Amino acid sequence: MYIIDFISIFLLGTIIGSFLNVVIYRLNTGKTITNGRSICMTCNKHLRWYELIPVFSFLIQSGKCRRCHITISHQYPLVELITGVVFALIAYHFLPVLLLSLTSYVLLLVLFMFIFSLLIVIAVYDIRHKIIPDSLVYLFAFLSFLSIFINQSGIGPLFIKPSLLSLFIGPLFALPFFLIWLLSRGRAMGLGDAKLILGIGWMLGLYFGVSTLVLAFWIGSVVSIIMILISHSKLSMKSEIPFAPFLILGTFLAFFFSLDIFSLASFFNL
């Protein structure tokens, strides 16, 4: 029974992912996000319903527009697939809560689907434009702050009174990165990254939050070195590489797989 539910949630995620692509392309362009038919970005052809089926339309059309035959960006199916997988992982992550409280399960599902949808848009937008939109990161921080007032175990009351550490962990995480931005005048790190870390701290708490930051720096360092090596001098150590995607990838790993570097370090007697 759960398999059918997970498949349904995955399909819902691909549909939401299709909408996230619209947000990514239209945000800060002056175009409305909720109104207006979808068009081919090359020939401006209005797309019909069968050209908008998440993932499948891309595959059936061999990744090309039916009219102009220009290759469609792989971002479309990738964002749809990633969103579908993330939604299914959220449903699985909170599955123990479902056995205790359907109300809590539904609330957590909706909240974290919204949160991770924002993170997906922020990551892709930062890759494309090397900037994090304030409207998205502030909304993410606000929802992350709300999440500390919700009982995520399913045991006991739906809403809880957070500890002082939970309340202040977001600003404590963000402060060092804000200072890096301030002292470097934005050269070492963008202010958007500090705002993103504010929400990550509230969302994940101390241990998983620290794990996310460490994972982000590790992954970012490895990817940056690889990009420099294969770019044949097109990139250097001074090149601007967006950090938000690594922060968000670290968030995914810490949240869904409960990656805790403190436990990992003790395992290897570090």
N, C-alpha and C positions, 0 to 999 in steps of 0.2 A: 504493500500500500504506500509506504513512504517513497518508494522508487518513482511511482507515478506522480506523487506530490513534488518531488525534487525536479523531475523532468518539466512539470508545469511551471515551477518557479524559475527554472533555467530559461524556458521559452519566454516567460515574462521579462526576464533580465535582458534577453536579446532585443525585445521590443523597446524596453527602456534604453538600451544601448543605442538603438537607432535614433532615439530622441536626443541622447547625449551628443551624438555626432552633429546634430543640428545646432545644439547649444555651442559646441566647440567652434563650428564654422561661422555662426552668426553673431556670437558675443562680441560686443564693442565694434560692430561694423555698421551700426545704424539700422540693421534689418531686424524685424520683429522675430522673436523665437517661436511664439505660439501660433502666429498667423502666417498665411502664405503657403502655397504648395511647394513641395520639394522640386528642385530643378537640377539638371546636370550643370556642374560648375564650369564646363567648357562651352557647350553649345546652347545653354539656357533652356533646354527642352524640359517641359513639365513632365515629371515622372508619373507613370500610372501605378495603380495599386500593386500589380504583379512585379513591378520593378523595385518595390520597397519592402519586400519580404526579407527580414533580417537574415543575413548570411547566405540563404538559398538563392536570392536574386543575383548576388555577386557571383556565385558558383555557376548558375545556369547561364549567365551572360558572359562567362569566362573573364570576369573582371573588367568588362568594357561596356561603354554606353551603347545602347541599341541603335541610336541615331548616328552619332559622330564617330563611334568605335574607338574613342580615346580611352586609354586605360584608367580605370577608377582607382582612387587611392586605396591601398590596403588598410588604411586606418578604419574605414567603414566596417568591414567584417571583423577586424581585430577588436575594436571597441565593443561591438555587439557580442562577440564571443566572450571576451573578458568580463563584461557586465553579467552575462548569463552565468558564467562559472562562479563569479563572486556572489551573486544572489543565492545560488545553490549552496555555496559554502556557508553563507550566513544562516540559511535555514538549518543546515546540519550543525553548525556551531551552537545554536540555541535549542537544539532538539531536546536536551534534558529538561529545559524549562517547559516545553510542551507537555511533558508527562505530569507536570505539577500545576500549571496554570495556562489555560488557553489565552486568556486576556494578556498576560505578561508576554507570552510568546509572540502574539500578533503585534503588540506595541514595540517590542524589541526588533522584530522583523522590519516593520515599516521604518523605524528610526534609523537602523543601521543600513538599510537599503538606500535611504536618502543620504546618509553620511558617506557611504562608499561610492555612490554615484557622483557626489561632489568631488571626492578624491580622484576618481577616474578622469573627470573633466579637467581638474586642476593639473594633473600629471600631463595629459596630452596637450593642453593649452600651453603649458610651460615649455614643453618640447618644441612646439611650433613657434611660439612667440618669445620665449625666454622671459616671461613675466607671469606673475600669479594675480589674477583679477581680485581686487579687494572684495567685490560683492560675493564671490564664491568663498574666499578664505574666511571672511567674517561670519558667513552663514555656517560654515563648517565648525568654526570655533564656538559659535553659539549653541549648535546642536550637541557638540561634544561636551560643553558645560552642562547642558540639560541631562546628558546621559549619566552624570554622576549622582543624580537624584533618583535614578530608576534602579530598582533591585534586579540585577541581571542573573541572579541565581534561581529565581522562581520560588524560593522558600521565604515565607513571611509576607509582609505588606508589599504592595506594588511600588510605592514611593518610599524613599528612605532619606534620612538626614546624613549627608556626607561628612566625612572627617575633615579636620582642618587641612591635613595633607592633601586630600583630594581636591579641596577648594583652591589651594595655592600651588599645586604641582604644575599647572599649566604656565602661570607667570614665572615660576622658578626655572622651568625648562627654557622658556623663551628669552629670559633676561640675558644670558651669556651671548646668545646669537644676535640679540638686539645690540649689545655692546660691540660685537664684532662688526656689524653693519655700520654702527655709528663711528667707531674709531677708524675704520677703513674707508669711510665715506662711500660705502656701497660697492667697493671694489672686490672685497673678499667674499661678501655674501649679500644677497638682496634682503630688503626688509620683509618681503613676502614670505621668505623662508622662516623668519622668526615668528610671523603671524601663524604660519602653518604649524610650527612646533608648539605654539600655544595650545592649539586644539588637540594635537597629538598627546600632549601631556595630560590634558583632562580626560581624553578618551581612553588612554591605556594605563594611566597611573605610573607609579615610580618604576617598578622593575621592568615591565614591558616597554615603558617609554624609553628608558635608558637603552634597552636592547634594540629598540627601533633606531635610535640615533647611532649606536655602534654599527649596526647592520648597514645603515645608510652610508656611513663613511667607508666601511669596508667595500661594499658593492660599488659605490661611486668611484673609489680609488682604482679598483680593478678595471671597471669599464672605461674610465678615463685613460688609463695607461694603454689598454688595448686599442682604443680609438686613436690615440697618438701614434702608436706603432704601425697601425694599418692605414693611416691617413697620408703617409708619405710626405710628412712635413706640413700638411695643411693645418694641423692642429699643434699647439704647443702647451706647455704648462700654464701659460697666461691666457689660453683660450677660455671663453665663457661657456661653461657646460652647466645646464640647469640642474639644480640640486633637488628640487621638489619631487621628481619621479623616483629618486632613490629613497627619499624620506617616505614616500607613499608605498613603495615596494617593501621597505622595512616594516611599515605599519601593517601591511597585509600579512607578512610572514609572522610577525609577533602576535597578531590578533588571532589568525586562523590556526596557527600551528603551535601557539603558546611557547614561542622561542624566548627563553630567558637565559641571557649570557651568564648570569650569576650561577645558575644551576649547571650550565655547560662548563663553566670554569672549574667548579668544584668536582665535576665528574672527571675532568682530566687533571685534577689536583694542581690547578694553576693558582 
